[in-house]
Amino acid sequence: MTEHIPDTHKLVFVKPLHTLIWLFYNVTLAYMFYTSWTGQIGILFWIGMTLIGLECIILYVNNWTCPLTPIARRYADDVRDNFDIYPPNWLARNSIIIYTILFIILIIIYFIK
């Protein structure tokens, strides 16, 4: 049996990738808020809605964990919630609830505008 030895060099690749994906979804959500609030719903809004829906399915299938987290776990012994992503620990810990609330607000804005 081989012993687990952290390889932080590989984590240096996974952590920025995970953060870039997180940033992409933040920009997508911000764009969707803007277009929903201004009533400028177009194809990009619906593409964003589809991508966020796919992200929700991926998270659900992976027990509400990003698929990159178990990969990163192989290369780190860190137990913090943000060991595999650059945002602060409190945000990594609470991201599912924060983004769920934001998405619900987005849907409410879409329907009332």
Wavefront OBJ file of the C-alpha trace (Angstrom):
o trace
v 0.000 0.000 0.000
v 1.353 3.415 -0.920
v 1.334 6.247 1.536
v -0.432 9.514 0.645
v 2.163 12.200 0.120
v 0.861 15.711 -0.622
v 2.052 17.121 -3.937
v 1.550 20.858 -3.666
v 2.912 21.394 -7.175
v -0.172 19.682 -8.616
v -2.434 21.673 -6.303
v -0.931 24.832 -7.829
v -2.668 23.804 -11.078
v -6.016 22.728 -9.585
v -6.501 25.735 -7.287
v -6.257 28.410 -10.037
v -8.452 26.312 -12.354
v -11.109 25.944 -9.660
v -10.916 29.684 -8.955
v -11.251 30.565 -12.655
v -14.381 28.418 -12.929
v -15.754 30.084 -9.782
v -15.009 33.537 -11.249
v -16.705 32.574 -14.522
v -19.894 31.668 -12.673
v -19.733 34.889 -10.652
v -19.444 36.976 -13.827
v -22.249 34.938 -15.407
v -24.500 35.508 -12.387
v -23.680 39.242 -12.299
v -24.469 39.547 -16.016
v -27.754 37.721 -15.490
v -28.664 40.088 -12.627
v -27.893 43.077 -14.840
v -29.893 41.859 -17.811
v -32.781 40.732 -15.653
v -32.916 44.048 -13.777
v -32.718 46.131 -16.978
v -35.112 43.893 -18.885
v -32.490 43.125 -21.542
v -32.985 39.368 -21.502
v -31.318 37.754 -24.483
v -29.639 34.554 -25.587
v -26.675 35.080 -23.219
v -29.064 35.177 -20.261
v -30.489 31.805 -21.271
v -27.035 30.361 -21.905
v -26.087 31.509 -18.390
v -29.263 29.953 -16.988
v -28.396 26.682 -18.732
v -24.806 26.730 -17.451
v -25.911 27.429 -13.884
v -28.497 24.656 -14.184
v -25.785 22.258 -15.369
v -23.560 23.354 -12.488
v -26.392 22.607 -10.053
v -26.814 19.121 -11.545
v -23.055 18.485 -11.350
v -22.948 19.609 -7.718
v -26.008 17.524 -6.830
v -24.570 14.388 -8.451
v -21.304 14.957 -6.541
v -23.015 15.373 -3.132
v -22.834 19.190 -3.298
v -19.076 19.153 -3.874
v -17.252 20.476 -6.903
v -15.686 17.572 -8.849
v -12.328 19.338 -8.616
v -12.321 19.131 -4.798
v -11.675 15.356 -4.562
v -8.954 15.722 -7.185
v -7.322 18.515 -5.169
v -7.763 16.485 -1.964
v -5.283 13.944 -3.371
v -2.597 16.630 -3.378
v -3.203 18.320 -0.021
v -3.737 17.432 3.608
v -5.328 20.831 4.310
v -8.784 20.596 5.922
v -9.891 24.199 5.369
v -12.898 24.742 3.113
v -10.855 26.879 0.733
v -7.813 24.626 0.415
v -8.603 24.147 -3.291
v -9.808 27.649 -4.211
v -8.582 31.209 -3.569
v -11.706 32.933 -2.155
v -11.787 33.332 1.650
v -12.596 30.332 3.827
v -15.973 31.724 5.018
v -17.090 32.116 1.385
v -15.920 28.642 0.396
v -17.707 27.182 3.426
v -20.997 28.972 2.692
v -20.946 29.181 -1.089
v -23.808 26.747 -1.749
v -26.252 28.666 0.457
v -25.033 32.098 -0.729
v -25.335 31.267 -4.414
v -28.652 29.482 -3.935
v -30.085 32.630 -2.322
v -28.632 34.811 -5.093
v -30.098 32.538 -7.756
v -33.539 32.624 -6.105
v -33.341 36.449 -5.971
v -32.378 36.463 -9.662
v -35.415 34.369 -10.550
v -37.685 36.659 -8.487
v -36.277 39.733 -10.272
v -36.811 38.035 -13.635
v -40.465 37.363 -12.892
v -41.316 40.750 -11.340
v -39.591 42.900 -13.960
l 1 2 3 4 5 6 7 8 9 10 11 12 13 14 15 16 17 18 19 20 21 22 23 24 25 26 27 28 29 30 31 32 33 34 35 36 37 38 39 40 41 42 43 44 45 46 47 48 49 50 51 52 53 54 55 56 57 58 59 60 61 62 63 64 65 66 67 68 69 70 71 72 73 74 75 76 77 78 79 80 81 82 83 84 85 86 87 88 89 90 91 92 93 94 95 96 97 98 99 100 101 102 103 104 105 106 107 108 109 110 111 112 113
